[in-house]
Amino acid sequence: MAADSKTEKATPKRRRDERKKGNVFMSNDVIVVLGLVGIFCMLRLYFPVLIDTVRDYMVRTFEEAAVQTEFTQDSLKSFSYNFFITGMKAGFPLLIVSAVLPILAVGIQTKFLFTTKHISPKFNRLNPLQGIKKLFSLRSVIELLKSILKTIVLVIILYNILKSDFLQITKTMDMDLAISSGFMLNMVFQMIMKVILVFTVIAGFDFMYQKWEYEKGIKMTKQEIKEEYKETEGNPEIKGKIKSLQRQAAQKRMMQAVPTADVIVRNPTHFAVALKYDMEKDTAPIVVAKGQDELAFRIIAVGEENGVAIVENRPLARALYAECKLDRQIPAQYYGAVAEILIYVFRANQKWSSNR
């Protein structure tokens, strides 16, 4: 039932966690095919060099044996050394290709992940019941079917090649060694190429199956997604309370700045924007508070209590509220309209001061 309830695709965090555990998507058949392709191409290109290397070694060995009157420890060492060097020259490139390409195939599929999770000892692996479950799992059945299919394919290819070239194979006994060797080599290359083509098709299906099985294995339940969200983003209720407290704190700081304003532009109670302008410090008026509806009413009330000039200008109040940011200068397009209001306010304040 638990597996049936896992209906949601894995989240990026789940994928990262699975990757840390070493659980990544990979098709072994792709690795095998890439290795076969590399070895096949290398043999096609490198075979003439390989033949020349072996031939030169054989000629040199027989020439030395012809003049050698007796085998000594030194001659045996020389023979062993030459045999080793020739073997390295002949086989080293093939070993490199056969080793590097599978590693490259694994790296491409796993994005070059290196982990020791799978090689660390786990006692549950010794549980015979777990072994029996794996033996009869869908993965095991698929792997068995693939192995049977590969064996059948190999037998069919080998049978067809031998059947079609049987007469020619028997004739090679009467041919020159070079010609017969070339024929047999060409036949082997044809067989390998056909095997690679069929294995490539099998690897394609295996790739899609492994991808499907991996995605299915890391699926999540709705509850798991909710719990993950709580872990990464926090509890939505607590997060909402924190945001509410932050808004209240910001509003409190804003209301404390209202008494420092030079003028409040209102519309008439729906919008209110408090502006401050210090001619010695500021290049343009700064918005120290702004609000709508109830908050606008509170800004106006605090302004009245502290003797801040209040000017009603409906279009300007609405525009400043919509386009101005708190604690930022007003946009340049409102310099003229705001300047007229500030000049009026400053003159009124000067007149009031002189009357006192």
Secondary structure as GFF3:
##gff-version 3
##sequence-region A 1 356
A	DSSP	alpha_helix	12	20	.	.	.	ID=ss1
A	DSSP	alpha_helix	28	67	.	.	.	ID=ss2
A	DSSP	alpha_helix	73	110	.	.	.	ID=ss3
A	DSSP	three_ten_helix	123	126	.	.	.	ID=ss4
A	DSSP	alpha_helix	128	135	.	.	.	ID=ss5
A	DSSP	alpha_helix	138	171	.	.	.	ID=ss6
A	DSSP	three_ten_helix	172	174	.	.	.	ID=ss7
A	DSSP	alpha_helix	177	217	.	.	.	ID=ss8
A	DSSP	alpha_helix	222	233	.	.	.	ID=ss9
A	DSSP	alpha_helix	236	257	.	.	.	ID=ss10
A	DSSP	three_ten_helix	258	260	.	.	.	ID=ss11
A	DSSP	beta_strand	263	266	.	.	.	ID=ss12
A	DSSP	beta_strand	271	276	.	.	.	ID=ss13
A	DSSP	beta_strand	286	292	.	.	.	ID=ss14
A	DSSP	alpha_helix	294	305	.	.	.	ID=ss15
A	DSSP	beta_strand	309	312	.	.	.	ID=ss16
A	DSSP	alpha_helix	314	323	.	.	.	ID=ss17
A	DSSP	three_ten_helix	332	334	.	.	.	ID=ss18
A	DSSP	alpha_helix	335	355	.	.	.	ID=ss19
###
